[in-house]
Amino acid sequence: LFRSLVFIKNTNFPDVNAITNLTQRQAVSLETSTNKATFYGGTSANTIYFVGRNRQAAVRTEVDLNIYNTANIKTFTNNAAGLPVQDTSADPGLASGGAVANTVLALTNSIGTVAVQNLKSSLVPIAYEGVNYSVANVINGSYPIWGYEHYYFITAPNTGAPSTPQQAVIDAFYQSVTNSAFQNINTLAFTNNFVPISALKVKRNYDGGPIIPLPNY
């Protein structure tokens, strides 16, 4: 399975609605500084604020790898009055994609990053490097902001191997999510959330790495 990621804007706010595309350099600047809408191709002199995830999020890891950002992010949330407030904590960024989506809905002149499944009414993806997000564009390799889904289980504070019943559950789950037929059936776990690896016409050898055409494509 792989997960698609997007930069999102609120279509109800003219300053950001005029921004239709981000280049790689613009995306890094968005995450690490504050700039006027005109810097991103908009027509307003108002500031655009970034709303991002914390370091524990796969969205944060994958987006930064794909846009080649190695610097700390400068991310914002909204206060009770709906005004932007910079997150200056040790690990700046929101704890869930839903929180990012809700903040972008509430905070005028903001752009956020979420997994596609966190999109909701009034939020739309912004094109990246001139390519609009779509499942087809991910599959054919033209839209690059995606990453393979990773699963792991935490052993601490427990020690030793999982018990026999625990290992059986882990094995059954792993066999399901790596089974091509299961990935393609209409289930809440996969539909509109992930795309089967079997659908890809391209591959990556590591997260954020070059996109390589598969044989015969």
C-alpha positions in Angstrom: 0.0 0.0 0.0 1.0 3.6 -0.4 -0.4 6.8 0.9 -0.9 10.0 -1.0 -0.2 13.4 0.6 -1.3 16.9 -0.4 -0.9 20.6 0.4 -4.4 21.9 1.1 -6.2 25.3 1.0 -9.6 26.5 2.0 -11.6 27.6 -1.0 -13.6 30.1 1.1 -10.5 32.3 1.5 -9.7 34.4 -1.6 -6.0 35.0 -0.6 -5.2 31.2 -0.7 -7.8 30.2 -3.3 -5.8 32.2 -5.8 -2.7 30.0 -5.1 -3.0 27.0 -7.5 0.5 25.5 -7.5 3.6 25.1 -5.3 7.1 24.5 -6.6 9.6 22.6 -4.5 11.3 25.8 -3.4 8.0 27.4 -2.6 6.9 24.4 -0.5 10.1 24.5 1.6 9.7 28.2 2.1 6.1 27.7 3.1 7.1 25.2 5.8 10.1 27.2 7.1 9.1 30.9 6.9 6.2 33.3 6.4 5.7 34.9 3.0 3.1 37.0 1.2 0.5 35.3 -1.0 2.3 36.9 -4.0 5.3 34.7 -3.3 3.2 31.7 -4.1 1.6 33.1 -7.2 -1.4 34.8 -5.5 -2.5 38.4 -5.9 -2.7 39.4 -2.3 0.0 41.0 -0.1 -1.4 39.2 3.0 0.8 36.6 4.8 0.3 32.9 4.2 0.7 30.6 7.2 1.7 27.0 7.3 -0.2 24.4 9.3 1.7 21.1 9.7 2.1 17.9 11.6 4.5 17.1 14.4 7.6 14.9 14.0 5.7 11.7 15.1 3.5 11.9 11.9 4.2 9.9 8.8 2.7 12.9 6.8 5.4 15.1 8.2 8.2 12.7 7.4 7.0 11.8 3.9 6.2 15.4 2.9 9.6 16.7 4.0 11.4 13.8 2.2 9.5 14.5 -1.0 10.1 18.3 -1.0 13.7 17.9 0.3 13.1 20.0 3.5 15.6 19.3 6.2 15.0 22.4 8.3 12.6 22.8 11.2 9.1 23.8 10.3 7.4 27.1 11.3 3.9 26.1 11.8 0.8 27.9 13.1 -2.6 27.2 14.7 -5.5 29.5 15.5 -6.5 31.1 18.8 -10.0 31.7 20.1 -10.3 34.8 17.9 -9.3 32.9 14.8 -5.9 34.6 14.6 -2.6 32.8 13.7 -0.4 31.7 16.6 3.0 30.2 16.0 3.7 26.8 17.7 7.0 27.3 19.5 7.0 24.0 21.4 9.8 21.5 21.3 8.0 19.5 18.6 5.9 22.0 16.7 3.0 20.7 14.7 -0.5 19.3 15.3 -1.1 15.8 16.5 -3.5 14.6 13.8 -4.5 15.2 10.2 -8.0 16.0 11.3 -6.6 18.8 13.5 -4.7 20.2 10.5 -7.8 20.1 8.3 -9.9 21.8 10.9 -7.2 24.5 11.5 -7.0 25.3 7.8 -10.7 25.5 7.7 -10.6 28.0 10.6 -7.5 30.0 10.0 -7.7 32.6 7.2 -4.7 32.5 4.8 -3.3 29.1 5.7 -2.0 26.1 3.8 -1.6 22.7 5.4 -0.3 19.2 4.7 -2.5 16.1 5.2 -3.0 12.6 3.9 -5.7 12.5 1.2 -8.2 10.8 3.6 -8.2 13.9 5.7 -9.7 16.1 2.9 -13.1 17.4 3.7 -15.6 19.9 2.3 -14.1 23.3 1.3 -10.6 21.9 1.4 -8.9 21.1 -1.9 -5.4 20.0 -2.9 -2.9 22.5 -4.4 -0.9 21.2 -7.4 2.7 20.5 -6.8 5.3 21.3 -9.5 2.5 21.9 -12.0 0.8 18.5 -11.4 -2.6 18.1 -9.8 -3.1 15.4 -7.3 -5.1 12.4 -8.5 -4.9 8.7 -8.0 -4.0 8.4 -11.7 -1.2 10.9 -11.4 0.3 9.1 -8.5 0.1 5.7 -10.2 1.8 7.0 -13.4 4.5 8.8 -11.4 3.8 12.4 -12.3 2.6 13.4 -8.9 5.5 12.7 -6.5 4.2 13.3 -2.9 3.4 9.8 -1.7 5.1 7.2 0.4 4.8 3.5 1.2 2.8 2.6 4.2 4.8 1.2 7.1 3.5 -0.9 10.0 5.3 -1.7 13.2 4.5 -2.7 16.7 6.1 -1.4 19.9 7.9 -3.8 22.2 8.7 -1.4 25.1 7.9 -1.4 27.9 7.1 -5.1 27.2 10.1 -7.4 26.8 10.5 -10.5 24.8 8.6 -11.8 21.8 4.8 -11.4 21.5 2.7 -14.2 22.9 1.3 -16.8 20.6 -2.1 -15.1 20.3 -0.5 -11.7 19.8 1.8 -13.0 17.1 -1.2 -14.6 15.4 -3.0 -11.2 15.2 0.1 -9.5 13.9 0.6 -12.1 11.3 -3.0 -12.0 10.2 -2.9 -8.2 9.9 0.4 -8.3 8.0 -0.9 -10.9 5.6 -4.0 -8.9 4.9 -2.4 -5.5 4.2 0.3 -7.1 2.0 -2.2 -9.2 0.0 -3.0 -7.6 -3.4 -6.5 -9.1 -3.6 -7.4 -7.8 -0.2 -6.1 -4.3 -1.0 -8.4 -4.1 -4.0 -11.6 -5.0 -2.3 -14.1 -2.3 -1.2 -13.3 -2.0 2.5 -13.3 1.0 4.8 -9.7 0.3 5.6 -8.5 0.9 2.0 -11.0 2.6 -0.2 -10.2 6.3 -0.6 -7.4 6.0 1.9 -4.7 4.0 0.2 -3.8 2.8 -3.3 -2.6 -0.8 -3.9 1.1 -1.1 -4.8 0.0 -3.5 -7.6 -1.6 -0.5 -9.3 1.6 1.5 -9.5 3.5 1.9 -12.8 6.5 3.2 -10.9 8.5 2.5 -7.7 10.8 4.0 -5.2 13.7 2.2 -3.6 13.4 4.3 -0.5 11.0 6.9 0.9 11.3 10.2 -0.9 13.7 8.7 -3.4 13.7 9.0 -7.2 10.6 7.7 -8.9 11.6 4.9 -11.3 9.4 3.4 -14.0 8.5 -0.2 -13.6 9.5 -2.6 -16.5 7.4 -2.2 -19.7 6.2 1.3 -18.7 
